[in-house]
Amino acid sequence: KTLELNPFNPIISSLRSKAEADQSDKTVKDLIWLLYDTALLTSGFNLDEPTVFANRIHRLIKLGLSIEDDGDDDLGDLDDL
């Protein structure tokens, strides 16, 4: 299978801009990996590490709700871009 991205899609464009501005931004990394993982899921694939996927979702929910990160999430799962 091949993952095709539309470079003109506003989500892709915004993620690219944010990643170029700060390659160490863990939120941008989470968003990029979530985009990839959801593409896998919607294409019928299984995730190798569903717990990592869930942890990313939890971090982004906390961010969206302005809840302080309590540090209990394993940040070792943030792969480089």
Secondary structure as the mmCIF struct_conf table of DSSP 4:
data_model
#
loop_
_struct_conf.conf_type_id
_struct_conf.id
_struct_conf.beg_label_comp_id
_struct_conf.beg_label_asym_id
_struct_conf.beg_label_seq_id
_struct_conf.end_label_comp_id
_struct_conf.end_label_asym_id
_struct_conf.end_label_seq_id
TURN_TY1_P TURN_TY1_P1 PRO A 7 PHE A 8
BEND BEND1 ASN A 9 ASN A 9
HELX_RH_AL_P HELX_RH_AL_P1 PRO A 10 ALA A 21
TURN_TY1_P TURN_TY1_P2 GLN A 23 SER A 24
HELX_RH_AL_P HELX_RH_AL_P2 LYS A 26 THR A 42
TURN_TY1_P TURN_TY1_P3 SER A 43 GLY A 44
HELX_LH_PP_P HELX_LH_PP_P1 PHE A 45 LEU A 47
BEND BEND2 ASP A 48 ASP A 48
HELX_RH_AL_P HELX_RH_AL_P3 PRO A 50 GLY A 64
TURN_TY1_P TURN_TY1_P4 LEU A 65 SER A 66
HELX_LH_PP_P HELX_LH_PP_P2 ILE A 67 ASP A 69
BEND BEND3 GLY A 71 GLY A 71
BEND BEND4 ASP A 73 ASP A 73
HELX_RH_3T_P HELX_RH_3T_P1 LEU A 75 ASP A 77
#
